[in-house]
Amino acid sequence: MLRLIRVSILLLCICATALAQTPRVRISAWYWLNSAPKLDWEGDFVTMRNLGFTDVLMCWGVDLAGVGTRIPDTREAMRWAHRAGLGAYIIVWQPTANSLPRRAVFEQVDSSQHRLFSFDVFNPDWRRTEWKEYLQRVAKAYREEPAMAGYVFDDSFLPGPVGTMDGPEGTGVISYGDYERRRFAADLPTNPSDSHWNEWVKVREGWWEDWSRDTVGFIREADPNPRHEIYLEDPADDALNPNLRNTIGLDFGRVARHFDFVGAYTTFSYDSSPDSGMKAARATRDILSKLREVVDPKKATIYTFWVANPAEELQPGPAKYPTADQIRLICEAALRSGIQHVDMYGFRIGDYRVSAKDFPKVAPGSGLTYPLTGKFPQKFLWDRPEILDSLGNYLRSLNAR
């Protein structure tokens, strides 16, 4: 009996410790691993934890497939994050910012027969071969890491430019490849006035759901741990845009149901006006309300927003905005709307402006070392020390209440 009591007390202590370590609010920020030397990773993650962040969303900027080519380095980063007390999500997908092999048969095609620099996600032959292999290679590489928190899919509904990563925009209306021509029962319509347009929209809605079901299923085959969340996020202007039903066949609610978490992220313009932060807070509440009209209101949601100011991002000199108070107002609006995970883009971010010509020199590759990306000095959180004390006081308070 005494032994049973001791075991029961031990189990209660373990459970209490586990509960104490579970944050009331998850707070994360994006981190481009190749925007920093490896020697900076440990210190940056400690800084994030000390500021009150609970998690880091890490990726190899410019080439998100770097999580599949630089596995030892990514594991090292995850271990530094774990030692700092952070969970680690890995960002595995953006349709154009990746070095995954492109074959004409699996490339996206628009309504003017432009071949796009993205993949025909509707093609099940691509999904069951190259897509499955990539996702499961990534899942198997990181599923045992103690820091592992989840997988992130970013900008998944981006059609992509024509030809190369820096090519011109296409028509924005997809998908018109050989696979689609074989599968559709009539000539493919190219605009809403054509015959069979409604059928074409519904068929593509179903194909998007096939992609989402397969995507989640492939990961869960390799990593069945439900604590490793699978998160789909897209710009609010896309995820909540009803016109995308016509252009790409998207029903965001149908796609979202297969993922563990979904989000519609936002980019705000900040300035010195007294109500600048309040405007962003109101927009946050409006976007989250609209998102719940599109997806199941009970669907778990992460709210991602930019903490760089578009008007200042490409300008010389340090950014003045957003202030710590403006960031606080957005977080508070999200939390009052029922969000339990706020995510910021980003802590340390590199320059995304890369030409096709320069991509091989900038991409992380698979060699012993990796090139550093370009920088946006004093625009993102890590090198804006003037706001970090105030921001840290607020973020820490969220899990001290």
GISUL-V611003 format. One record per backbone hydrogen bond with DSSP energy under -0.5 kcal/mol. NH is the residue of the N-H (numbers start at 0). CO is the residue of the C=O. E is the energy in kcal/mol with one decimal. If there is no record, write none. Layout:
{{NH/CO/E} {NH/CO/E}}
This chain:
{{4/0/-2.4} {5/1/-2.4} {6/2/-2.5} {7/3/-2.5} {8/4/-2.6} {9/5/-2.4} {10/6/-2.7} {11/7/-2.4} {12/8/-2.4} {13/9/-2.4} {14/10/-2.7} {15/11/-2.6} {16/12/-2.6} {17/13/-2.5} {18/14/-2.7} {19/15/-2.4} {20/16/-1.5} {21/17/-0.5} {21/18/-1.0} {22/20/-0.7} {25/339/-2.8} {27/341/-2.3} {28/54/-0.8} {29/343/-2.3} {30/56/-2.6} {31/347/-3.0} {32/30/-0.8} {32/58/-3.1} {34/31/-1.8} {35/32/-1.2} {39/36/-2.1} {40/36/-0.6} {40/37/-1.2} {41/37/-0.6} {43/39/-2.7} {44/40/-2.6} {45/41/-2.2} {46/42/-2.4} {47/43/-2.5} {48/44/-2.4} {49/45/-2.7} {50/46/-1.8} {51/47/-0.8} {51/48/-1.0} {52/47/-2.3} {53/26/-2.9} {54/26/-1.9} {55/86/-2.4} {56/28/-2.5} {57/55/-0.8} {57/88/-2.8} {58/30/-1.9} {60/58/-0.8} {62/59/-0.5} {62/60/-1.5} {63/96/-3.0} {65/62/-1.9} {66/63/-1.3} {67/64/-2.2} {68/64/-0.8} {69/65/-2.9} {73/69/-2.3} {74/70/-2.7} {75/71/-2.2} {76/72/-2.4} {77/73/-2.4} {78/74/-2.2} {79/75/-2.2} {80/76/-2.4} {81/77/-2.4} {82/78/-2.4} {83/79/-1.7} {84/80/-0.7} {84/81/-1.1} {85/80/-3.0} {86/53/-2.2} {87/146/-3.2} {88/55/-2.5} {89/149/-2.5} {90/57/-2.3} {91/89/-0.7} {91/151/-2.1} {92/151/-1.0} {97/95/-1.9} {102/100/-0.5} {105/102/-2.2} {106/103/-1.4} {107/117/-2.1} {109/113/-2.1} {110/172/-1.8} {112/109/-2.1} {115/107/-3.2} {115/113/-0.6} {116/160/-3.0} {117/115/-1.5} {119/105/-2.7} {120/118/-1.7} {122/119/-1.8} {123/121/-0.7} {125/122/-0.6} {126/122/-2.0} {127/123/-2.7} {128/124/-0.6} {128/125/-0.7} {130/125/-2.2} {131/126/-1.6} {132/128/-2.5} {133/129/-2.1} {134/130/-2.6} {135/131/-2.5} {136/132/-2.0} {137/133/-2.2} {138/134/-2.6} {139/135/-2.5} {140/136/-1.4} {141/137/-1.4} {142/138/-1.8} {144/141/-1.6} {147/144/-1.6} {148/87/-2.8} {149/87/-0.9} {150/228/-3.0} {151/89/-2.3} {152/230/-2.8} {153/92/-2.7} {153/151/-0.5} {154/232/-1.2} {155/232/-0.5} {157/154/-1.6} {158/156/-0.5} {161/167/-3.3} {162/114/-2.3} {163/161/-2.2} {166/163/-2.0} {173/171/-0.6} {173/246/-2.2} {174/108/-0.7} {175/108/-1.7} {180/176/-1.9} {181/177/-2.0} {182/178/-1.8} {183/179/-2.2} {193/190/-2.5} {196/193/-1.2} {199/195/-2.1} {200/196/-2.4} {201/197/-2.2} {202/198/-2.5} {203/199/-2.0} {204/200/-2.1} {205/201/-2.0} {206/202/-2.0} {207/203/-2.4} {208/204/-1.7} {209/205/-2.0} {210/206/-2.1} {211/207/-2.3} {212/208/-2.7} {213/209/-2.6} {214/210/-2.8} {215/211/-2.3} {216/212/-2.3} {217/213/-3.1} {218/214/-1.7} {219/215/-2.5} {220/216/-1.8} {221/217/-1.1} {222/218/-3.1} {225/223/-0.6} {227/224/-1.7} {228/148/-2.2} {228/226/-1.2} {230/150/-3.3} {230/228/-0.6} {231/260/-2.3} {232/152/-2.6} {232/230/-0.5} {233/262/-1.6} {235/264/-2.9} {237/234/-1.7} {238/234/-2.9} {239/235/-2.0} {240/237/-1.8} {241/239/-0.8} {243/240/-1.5} {244/241/-1.5} {245/242/-0.9} {246/242/-2.0} {247/243/-1.8} {248/243/-1.1} {249/243/-2.0} {250/248/-0.5} {251/249/-0.5} {253/250/-0.6} {254/250/-1.9} {255/251/-2.9} {256/252/-1.3} {257/254/-1.3} {258/255/-1.5} {259/229/-1.2} {260/229/-2.0} {261/299/-1.7} {262/231/-1.6} {264/233/-1.8} {265/303/-1.7} {269/267/-0.5} {275/272/-2.1} {278/274/-2.5} {279/275/-1.7} {280/276/-2.1} {281/277/-2.8} {282/278/-2.5} {283/279/-2.1} {284/280/-2.1} {285/281/-2.4} {286/282/-2.6} {287/283/-2.3} {288/284/-2.1} {289/285/-2.4} {290/286/-2.6} {291/287/-1.7} {292/288/-0.7} {292/289/-0.7} {293/289/-1.1} {293/290/-0.6} {294/290/-2.6} {298/295/-2.7} {301/261/-2.2} {302/340/-2.3} {303/301/-0.7} {304/342/-2.1} {305/265/-2.1} {306/344/-2.7} {308/320/-0.6} {309/267/-0.6} {309/307/-0.6} {311/308/-1.8} {312/308/-1.9} {313/309/-0.6} {314/311/-1.6} {318/377/-2.6} {326/322/-2.1} {327/323/-2.4} {328/324/-2.4} {329/325/-1.6} {330/326/-2.4} {331/327/-2.8} {332/328/-2.0} {333/329/-2.3} {334/330/-2.8} {335/331/-2.5} {336/332/-0.9} {336/333/-0.5} {337/334/-1.7} {338/333/-2.2} {339/300/-0.6} {341/25/-2.2} {342/302/-3.1} {343/27/-2.1} {344/304/-2.3} {345/343/-0.6} {346/29/-2.8} {347/29/-1.2} {350/373/-1.9} {351/349/-0.5} {353/351/-1.3} {358/354/-1.5} {359/355/-0.5} {360/357/-1.2} {361/357/-1.4} {361/358/-0.8} {362/358/-3.1} {372/33/-2.4} {375/348/-0.6} {378/375/-1.3} {379/375/-0.6} {380/345/-1.6} {381/346/-2.7} {382/379/-0.8} {383/380/-1.9} {386/383/-1.9} {387/383/-0.6} {387/384/-0.6} {388/384/-0.7} {390/386/-2.5} {391/387/-3.1} {392/388/-2.1} {393/389/-1.7} {394/390/-2.9} {395/391/-2.6} {396/392/-1.2} {397/393/-0.9} {397/394/-0.9} {398/394/-0.6} {398/395/-0.9} {399/396/-1.1} {400/396/-0.7}}
